[in-house]
Structure formats: C-alpha cells, structure tokens
Amino acid sequence: MEGETVIAGVDTHKDVHVLCLLDGLGRKIWSGSFRADPEGLRQAGGGE
C-alpha cells in the first residue's frame, strides 16, 4: 500500500471500539471491532 491514501475512522464507546479503513476514493478497505481495554487494543494493533 505504499503511496496509497488510507483514511482511518474510530467510533469509540465504553466497552467496544469500531475501526474502519477507507481508500482515497472513500471505498471501505476493512472494518472491525475490538474491546475497549488494554487486551483489545493489543489485539487490534496486532500485538501479542
């Protein structure tokens, strides 16, 4: 994806956050949710 525009949006809530990635034309690349706690953030970031 080098050189391509990627736009990230996060909808934060008390228990769950939702992440959506769009390309430069506004087309959805990926979306998903993760728990709003340290473990959920690690999983969302690809950490262990």
C-alpha positions as CSV (number, residue, x, y, z in Angstrom):
1,M,0.0,0.0,0.0
2,E,3.0,2.3,-0.2
3,G,2.0,5.6,-1.7
4,E,-1.7,5.0,-1.4
5,T,-4.0,7.1,0.8
6,V,-5.7,5.3,3.7
7,I,-8.2,7.0,6.0
8,A,-9.0,5.6,9.4
9,G,-12.0,6.3,11.5
10,V,-12.7,5.0,15.0
11,D,-16.0,5.1,16.8
12,T,-15.2,4.8,20.5
13,H,-17.6,3.5,23.1
14,K,-17.3,2.4,26.7
15,D,-17.0,-1.4,26.0
16,V,-16.2,-1.7,22.3
17,H,-14.4,0.4,19.6
18,V,-15.1,0.1,15.9
19,L,-12.4,0.8,13.3
20,C,-13.0,1.4,9.6
21,L,-10.3,2.0,6.9
22,L,-11.1,3.7,3.6
23,D,-9.1,4.2,0.5
24,G,-8.5,7.6,-1.1
25,L,-11.8,7.3,-3.0
26,G,-13.9,6.5,0.1
27,R,-14.2,2.8,-0.5
28,K,-14.1,0.5,2.5
29,I,-10.9,-1.5,2.8
30,W,-11.6,-3.0,6.2
31,S,-13.7,-2.6,9.3
32,G,-13.8,-4.4,12.6
33,S,-14.4,-4.0,16.3
34,F,-12.3,-4.6,19.4
35,R,-12.8,-4.4,23.1
36,A,-12.1,-1.1,24.8
37,D,-9.5,-2.4,27.2
38,P,-5.7,-3.0,27.0
39,E,-6.1,-6.5,25.7
40,G,-8.5,-5.4,22.9
41,L,-6.1,-2.6,21.9
42,R,-3.2,-5.1,21.7
43,Q,-5.3,-7.4,19.5
44,A,-6.4,-4.5,17.3
45,G,-2.8,-3.4,16.8
46,G,-1.6,-6.9,16.0
47,G,0.3,-7.2,19.3
48,E,0.6,-10.2,21.4
